[in-house]
Amino acid sequence: MRVLALESSCDETSAAVVRRVEGVTTLEGLAILSQDVHRIFGGVVPELAPRGHLETVGPVVERAMAEAGVSLADLDGIAVTRGPGLLGALLVGVAWAKTLAWREGLPLIGVHHLEGHLFAPVLEDPTVAPPFTALLVSGGHTMLLDVPAWGEYRLLGQTRDDAAGEAFDKVGTLLGLDYPAGATIERLAMGGDPARFSFPRPLLRGTADDPYGFSFSGLKTA
């Protein structure tokens, strides 16, 4: 089975051609474009993201297909991020995916954004399989999940305030760093003195009803 996958949940437009044969998943083609316009504002502007996707989704799909060396006739389905994410940005990807699926007579598969994160390690190591515990950390989410089987997920804990990625970006803005600041902060920290400042530790102990929760707001404002 070969699938063209589209992602447009935030400020990056991406397309990938993924093939699965006899239980082995292979990434045949990949194209990603980031929207640099958001750097000016120090964060993603929801009104601008959909416009960027409209301009780039066509070329991105063409690049991914060209890298894979396939045409639409070689596909068995179209997959697309259905959420969560920025509504306007998601609509661009979904509209493109629905149009391609309808025109080519292919099945359309809507993929939950966070479930996609959980499946990503399979591309690096095909032996990854449930049961396992997953720490999901992205720009807008930080959560701990129990995964007894594919399609079965139990939330063990999540952030009570800011996500880890969100805290990185906000700290970067306060420090006057370029957006997104995560990689820059990591690089500076590697060459810094860990004892120079006494920062509060993020939430170490949960409560009876939320034993595995996270909190990053105190670290951000410190």
C-alpha positions as CSV (number, residue, x, y, z in Angstrom):
1,M,0.0,0.0,0.0
2,R,1.3,3.5,-0.9
3,V,-0.3,6.6,0.6
4,L,0.2,10.3,0.1
5,A,0.0,12.1,3.4
6,L,-0.6,15.9,3.9
7,E,0.0,17.9,7.1
8,S,-1.0,21.5,7.6
9,S,-2.0,21.8,11.3
10,C,0.2,24.8,12.1
11,D,2.9,26.8,10.2
12,E,4.6,24.0,8.2
13,T,3.2,22.5,5.0
14,S,4.4,19.0,4.5
15,A,3.7,16.0,2.2
16,A,5.0,12.5,2.3
17,V,4.7,9.4,0.3
18,V,4.7,6.3,2.6
19,R,4.7,2.7,1.5
20,R,4.0,-0.4,3.6
21,V,4.9,-3.8,2.3
22,E,4.8,-7.0,4.4
23,G,4.7,-5.1,7.6
24,V,7.6,-2.8,6.7
25,T,6.9,0.9,6.4
26,T,9.1,3.0,4.2
27,L,9.2,6.8,3.7
28,E,9.7,7.2,-0.1
29,G,9.3,10.9,-0.5
30,L,9.1,13.9,1.8
31,A,8.8,17.7,1.4
32,I,8.5,20.3,4.1
33,L,8.2,24.1,3.9
34,S,8.2,26.4,6.9
35,Q,6.5,29.8,6.9
36,D,9.3,32.3,7.8
37,V,6.8,35.2,8.0
38,H,5.9,34.2,11.6
39,R,9.5,35.0,12.7
40,I,8.6,38.8,12.5
41,F,5.9,38.4,15.1
42,G,7.8,35.9,17.4
43,G,5.2,33.3,17.0
44,V,2.6,31.8,14.7
45,V,-0.1,34.2,13.5
46,P,-3.3,32.1,12.9
47,E,-4.6,34.4,10.2
48,L,-1.4,34.1,8.2
49,A,-0.8,30.4,8.4
50,P,-3.7,29.4,6.0
51,R,-2.4,31.8,3.4
52,G,1.0,30.3,3.5
53,H,-0.5,26.8,3.1
54,L,-2.5,27.9,0.1
55,E,0.7,29.1,-1.6
56,T,2.9,26.1,-0.8
57,V,0.7,23.0,-0.6
58,G,0.8,22.4,-4.4
59,P,4.6,22.6,-4.8
60,V,5.1,20.6,-1.7
61,V,3.0,17.7,-2.9
62,E,4.8,17.8,-6.3
63,R,8.2,17.7,-4.6
64,A,7.2,14.7,-2.4
65,M,5.8,12.8,-5.4
66,A,8.9,13.6,-7.5
67,E,11.3,12.4,-4.7
68,A,9.3,9.2,-4.5
69,G,9.3,8.8,-8.2
70,V,5.5,8.1,-8.3
71,S,2.4,9.6,-9.8
72,L,-1.1,9.8,-8.5
73,A,-2.0,6.6,-10.3
74,D,0.5,4.8,-8.1
75,L,-1.3,5.8,-4.9
76,D,-3.7,3.6,-2.9
77,G,-5.0,6.4,-0.6
78,I,-4.7,9.9,0.7
79,A,-4.1,10.7,4.3
80,V,-4.4,14.1,5.9
81,T,-4.2,15.7,9.4
82,R,-7.8,16.3,10.6
83,G,-6.8,18.0,13.9
84,P,-6.1,19.3,16.4
85,G,-4.5,22.4,15.0
86,L,-5.3,25.8,13.7
87,L,-8.7,25.6,12.0
88,G,-7.9,27.7,8.9
89,A,-4.6,25.8,8.4
90,L,-6.2,22.4,8.8
91,L,-8.9,23.4,6.2
92,V,-6.4,24.0,3.5
93,G,-4.8,20.5,3.9
94,V,-8.2,18.8,4.2
95,A,-9.6,20.6,1.1
96,W,-6.6,19.5,-0.9
97,A,-6.7,15.9,0.3
98,K,-10.5,15.6,-0.3
99,T,-10.1,17.1,-3.8
100,L,-7.3,14.7,-4.8
101,A,-9.1,11.7,-3.3
102,W,-12.4,12.6,-5.1
103,R,-10.7,13.2,-8.4
104,E,-8.6,10.0,-8.3
105,G,-11.2,7.8,-6.7
106,L,-9.0,7.1,-3.7
107,P,-10.0,6.5,-0.1
108,L,-9.4,9.4,2.2
109,I,-8.0,8.8,5.7
110,G,-8.2,11.5,8.4
111,V,-5.4,11.2,10.9
112,H,-5.5,12.6,14.4
113,H,-2.5,14.9,14.8
114,L,-1.3,13.5,18.1
115,E,-1.8,9.9,17.0
116,G,0.5,10.7,14.1
117,H,3.2,11.6,16.6
118,L,2.8,8.2,18.3
119,F,3.2,6.4,15.0
120,A,6.3,8.4,13.9
121,P,8.9,6.2,15.7
122,V,7.9,3.3,13.5
123,L,9.5,5.0,10.5
124,E,12.8,5.0,12.4
125,D,12.5,1.5,13.9
126,P,9.9,-0.9,12.4
127,T,10.1,-3.1,15.5
128,V,8.4,-0.5,17.7
129,A,5.1,-1.9,18.8
130,P,2.7,-1.7,21.8
131,P,2.5,-2.0,24.6
132,F,4.6,1.0,25.6
133,T,4.4,4.3,27.4
134,A,4.7,7.4,25.3
135,L,5.9,10.9,26.2
136,L,4.4,13.2,23.6
137,V,6.0,16.6,23.6
138,S,5.1,19.2,20.8
139,G,4.6,22.9,20.5
140,G,1.1,22.7,21.9
141,H,0.9,19.5,23.9
142,T,2.8,17.7,26.6
143,M,1.3,14.4,27.8
144,L,2.1,11.0,29.0
145,L,0.2,8.1,27.5
146,D,-0.3,4.4,28.0
147,V,-0.5,2.6,24.6
148,P,-1.6,-1.0,25.2
149,A,-2.4,-1.4,21.4
150,W,-2.5,0.7,18.3
151,G,-5.7,2.7,18.4
152,E,-6.0,2.3,22.2
153,Y,-4.7,5.2,24.3
154,R,-5.0,6.1,28.0
155,L,-4.0,9.5,29.2
156,L,-1.8,9.2,32.3
157,G,-1.0,12.9,32.7
158,Q,-0.6,16.2,30.8
159,T,0.4,19.7,31.3
160,R,-1.7,21.8,33.6
161,D,-0.7,25.1,32.0
162,D,1.9,25.7,29.2
163,A,3.2,22.9,27.0
164,A,6.9,22.4,27.0
165,G,7.3,23.7,23.5
166,E,5.2,26.7,24.2
167,A,7.4,27.5,27.3
168,F,10.5,27.3,25.1
169,D,9.1,29.8,22.6
170,K,7.9,32.3,25.2
171,V,11.2,32.2,27.0
172,G,12.9,32.8,23.7
173,T,10.8,35.8,23.1
174,L,11.7,37.2,26.5
175,L,15.4,36.7,25.8
176,G,15.1,38.3,22.4
177,L,16.0,35.1,20.5
178,D,14.8,34.3,17.0
179,Y,11.6,32.2,16.6
180,P,11.4,29.3,17.0
181,A,13.8,29.4,19.9
182,G,14.0,25.8,21.1
183,A,17.1,24.8,19.2
184,T,18.9,28.1,20.1
185,I,18.1,27.7,23.8
186,E,19.4,24.2,23.7
187,R,22.7,25.2,22.0
188,L,23.2,28.1,24.5
189,A,22.5,25.8,27.5
190,M,25.0,23.3,26.3
191,G,27.8,25.9,26.6
192,G,26.4,27.6,29.8
193,D,26.8,27.2,33.5
194,P,24.0,25.0,34.9
195,A,24.6,26.4,38.4
196,R,24.5,30.1,37.4
197,F,20.8,30.6,38.2
198,S,18.6,28.7,40.6
199,F,15.4,28.0,38.6
200,P,12.4,26.3,40.1
201,R,11.9,22.6,39.2
202,P,8.9,21.9,37.2
203,L,6.1,20.0,38.9
204,L,7.8,17.0,40.6
205,R,4.9,15.4,42.5
206,G,1.4,15.2,41.3
207,T,-1.9,14.9,43.2
208,A,-4.0,11.9,43.9
209,D,-6.3,12.7,40.9
210,D,-3.4,13.8,38.7
211,P,-0.2,11.9,39.7
212,Y,1.6,12.3,36.4
213,G,0.8,15.9,35.5
214,F,3.2,18.5,34.2
215,S,3.6,22.3,34.9
216,F,6.0,24.7,33.0
217,S,4.5,28.1,33.8
218,G,6.6,28.6,36.9
219,L,9.8,27.8,35.0
220,K,8.8,30.1,32.2
221,T,8.1,33.1,34.4
222,A,11.2,32.6,36.6
